[in-house]
Amino acid sequence: MKKNRIIAFFLGILLPIESMIYCCCNPKNHNFKFLFVLFFIFYSLALIYQKQGTVLGETSDVGRYVEEFIDIAGKEHLSFLQYFRSQSVDLQIDYYRSFMTWFVSRITTNPRIFLAVLTFIMSCFFAANVWYVIRKVNISTIVKLLLILLILIPKPTSITHRWWTALQVFLFGVLPFVWEQNRKRSLFCILSVFIHFSFIFPLIMLFIYKLLPKKSFVPYFIIFLGASIISWSGIDIANMAVKFGIFMPSNYYERSSAYLHAELIDRNFFSQSAKVIFGIVNLLLPLIIYQRVKLRLLSNKSLSNLLILSLMMGSFAVLADSTTWGYRYLDLSNFLFCSFYILIFSDIEIQSRIQSKIKYFIPFFIYIIVFQIRAFLDMIGLEDLFLGNYITTWFLEKNISVLDYIKTF
């Protein structure tokens, strides 16, 4: 085992992308989590956070993170309290980002190492969550496809972002809590709020889930369908949500209000297509599964609990998607739905009953996967894609992405 780990380490260092592809093809490999983390750390080192022709911090959250890190890295005698108090009140609820920015800046002034540290923390939880699902399933072609989709649900541009770190911490707590009633792990759901304040809303949903009866799926399907219709109707959810915000602490209310009232970004259909397709799949596929294997679902408490929580979080996510930044919660609900599909399709008896229907959804799963890979290619250079590893990435150019190269043809 030790020899295998050493070999895996060198493969992860020298061939990180190829090692990740190997993991996707062989998900039961004992080195899966190890190679998974090594790949994402490499990707953060190769990440293009300042595209050619732009000002640092202008293009994305990761750019702004780097900008702030560089700013305080030059202040040698800055204490954490001084840095924390220098921020506006609404930013002081970002405890994790504030501490990590200050802490890493005391060790190094290199922004790429800063991003690698952020990614290391996120990817450790991410790998643990994917592995939690993998170790419970029987591997088949459809399960492999869905595992790739599960890994690609968080966009590659998000691996350093505190919201998606909070997402993985929340999932690290919620999956065992729902699947095996592990109450101790639910503490991680609370911890996620200190990483990103907006996880107070999923935490509230989890509390409601715990209180509600779970003898029938029908009310949850109806609520999910109703929430989807409201979201598509264009009703102003933001102003309704702000009214409930008055019950929150002032700094949380101010920050939430800023998110809700941010100007909506005009996006074309293609940029939204994967989200729309995933939404349609999440409406139809659970209904088909319910219709075909209702009794089996009801007899399996873990599967039924996961489906109910997925529908609840999905209802919240589609409503939140009506606001500027609410689309992020779709990654939470999609991760839960996808985990449910993987676990349900790994059951040979269930799969045999719905086999004739699954084939119609496979093209949609493949489309979403290709769409997410496209996002990956938008944040990594051509040289890093083909030649990149932990050694060469320090010497390769990083301002023109693979996608930009493709667009020139």
Disulfide bonds with the S-S distance in Angstrom:
none
